[in-house]
Every structure is written in structure tokens, then in C-alpha cells.
């Protein structure tokens, strides 16, 4: 019997850069979210940052999916809210519908299903919510590009737009 293969050794400076940029992006999001009274939007964007910074080669982490997935899921959330109102049941339906909509439009981004749920459960004002969501997703994508341009990076982000 042979021993299982050992995982590739991680580049410590790369890990530090990626971690620092992820923290920086999230601190900016927390600040802006607090100013706009939308702190609950941070968890799905934190999951997005984890994908962009930790697995930049995945299709789910590409800019079109990050930004498009969150915005489409928010739209599905607002639509569900208008039809079914705010409840845990309608939030679950919104999350499922957002997954289907993302798959249909080829912008799958799993953290965005939580965005649909947040819309239904928190009933935010659409204008500031969508502005913060767009800013947050765009910031995550922009900061996701920096580590690969500052030093060695195993995967240049983004792979596609």
C-alpha cells in the first residue's frame, strides 16, 4: 500500500498577501455597510471574497459570476418579496429560485443565494441595498486582482470576464 500524495506546499508570502487583501476588502465592506445600515449583506460577500481570494481559478469566482450572481439573486429576492412577502418560507423559495436563475443565465455563484434570502428577510430599500451590493461585489473582484499583480500567484485572476 502506498501513502497518499502530499498536498502541494503553500507559498507563505502568497498566503499572507491573499489573506491581507481579503481582510482589507471585508473591512471596507463592513464600514460601508454600517454607514448604509446594511451589515447583514456582509456574510454572502465574505463568502464571495473567500472564493475570489482562496480559489481564484474556479468558475464561481470569476467576475461575471460574482457580480452577476449577486445582482440577479437580489432581483429574484425583491421579486419574491413583492409576490410572497417576508417570511422564512419565502426566503427559502427566493434562495432556490435565485440558484435556478443563476444556472439559467450562466452566472452561478453559490454565496449569492444568501443575498436573495437577506432581501426577503430584511426587506431593505432597493436603491441603497443594490448600490452597496454592486460596490461590494466590484470591490471584491478588484481586490481579487491585486495579489497576482504584486507577487507570484499560482492563478492569475480573473481567468475570464
C-alpha positions in Angstrom: 0.0 0.0 0.0 1.3 3.4 -0.9 1.0 6.6 1.1 -1.5 9.2 -0.2 0.1 12.1 -2.1 1.0 15.0 0.0 -0.6 18.3 -0.8 1.5 20.9 -2.6 3.4 23.1 -0.3 1.8 26.6 0.0 3.8 29.7 -0.8 3.7 31.6 2.6 4.1 35.1 1.2 1.2 34.4 -1.2 -1.0 33.2 1.7 -0.2 36.4 3.6 -1.0 38.6 0.5 -4.3 36.8 -0.2 -5.3 36.9 3.5 -4.4 40.6 3.8 -6.4 41.6 0.7 -9.4 39.6 1.8 -9.4 41.3 5.2 -9.0 44.7 3.5 -11.9 44.1 1.2 -14.1 42.9 4.1 -13.1 45.9 6.4 -14.1 48.3 3.6 -17.4 46.4 3.1 -18.2 46.4 6.9 -17.5 50.2 7.0 -19.7 51.0 4.0 -22.4 48.5 5.2 -22.5 50.1 8.6 -22.8 53.6 7.1 -25.7 52.4 4.9 -27.3 50.3 7.7 -26.9 47.1 5.7 -24.5 45.0 7.9 -26.3 41.7 7.0 -25.1 41.9 3.4 -21.5 41.2 4.6 -21.8 37.4 5.1 -22.6 36.5 1.5 -19.9 39.0 0.3 -17.4 37.4 2.8 -18.1 34.0 1.2 -17.6 35.6 -2.2 -14.2 37.1 -1.1 -13.2 33.6 0.2 -13.9 32.2 -3.3 -12.2 35.0 -5.2 -9.1 35.1 -3.0 -8.9 31.4 -2.0 -9.9 29.7 -5.2 -9.4 32.3 -8.0 -9.4 29.6 -10.7 -13.0 28.4 -10.0 -15.8 29.4 -12.4 -17.8 30.5 -9.3 -15.1 33.1 -8.5 -15.0 34.8 -11.9 -16.1 38.5 -12.0 -19.2 37.8 -14.2 -20.4 35.2 -11.7 -19.6 37.2 -8.6 -21.3 40.5 -9.7 -24.0 39.0 -11.9 -24.9 36.3 -9.4 -25.4 38.7 -6.5 -27.3 41.2 -8.6 -29.5 38.5 -10.2 -30.2 37.0 -6.7 -31.1 40.4 -5.3 -33.6 40.9 -8.2 -35.1 37.4 -7.5 -35.2 38.3 -3.8 -37.1 41.6 -4.5 -39.4 39.8 -6.8 -40.2 37.1 -4.3 -40.7 39.7 -1.6 -43.2 41.5 -3.8 -45.2 38.3 -4.5 -44.9 36.3 -1.3 -43.9 38.8 1.4 -41.3 38.5 4.1 -41.1 35.1 5.8 -38.6 32.3 6.3 -40.6 30.2 3.8 -40.5 32.9 1.1 -36.8 33.4 1.8 -36.1 29.7 1.2 -38.1 29.9 -2.1 -36.1 33.0 -3.1 -32.8 31.2 -2.5 -33.9 28.3 -4.6 -35.2 30.5 -7.3 -32.0 32.5 -7.4 -30.0 29.3 -7.8 -32.2 28.3 -10.8 -31.9 31.8 -12.3 -28.2 31.9 -11.9 -27.8 28.5 -13.6 -30.1 29.5 -16.4 -28.1 32.7 -17.1 -24.7 31.1 -16.5 -23.7 33.3 -13.6 -23.7 30.7 -10.9 -22.2 32.0 -7.6 -23.4 30.0 -4.6 -22.9 32.8 -2.0 -25.4 34.8 -3.9 -28.3 32.6 -2.8 -27.9 34.2 0.7 -28.3 37.6 -0.9 -31.8 36.6 -2.1 -32.6 35.4 1.4 -31.4 38.6 3.0 -33.6 40.7 0.7 -36.7 38.7 1.7 -36.0 38.6 5.4 -34.7 42.2 5.8 -36.9 44.0 3.3 -34.2 46.6 2.5 -34.8 49.8 0.5 -33.7 48.6 -3.0 -31.6 51.6 -4.0 -29.0 51.7 -1.2 -29.1 47.9 -1.0 -28.3 47.4 -4.7 -25.7 50.2 -4.5 -23.9 48.6 -1.6 -24.2 45.1 -3.3 -22.7 46.4 -6.5 -19.9 48.3 -4.7 -19.2 45.2 -2.6 -19.1 42.7 -5.4 -17.0 45.1 -7.5 -14.6 45.7 -4.7 -14.1 42.0 -4.1 -13.3 41.5 -7.8 -11.0 44.5 -7.9 -9.1 43.5 -4.8 -9.0 39.9 -6.1 -6.9 41.0 -9.0 -4.2 42.7 -6.8 -2.4 39.7 -5.2 -1.4 38.3 -8.6 0.0 41.6 -9.7 2.1 42.2 -6.6 3.9 38.9 -6.5 4.0 35.3 -7.6 0.5 33.9 -7.7 -0.4 30.3 -8.8 -3.5 31.5 -10.7 -3.9 34.9 -12.3 -7.3 36.3 -11.5 -9.6 36.6 -13.3 -9.4 33.8 -15.8 -12.4 35.2 -17.7 -14.7 38.1 -17.5 
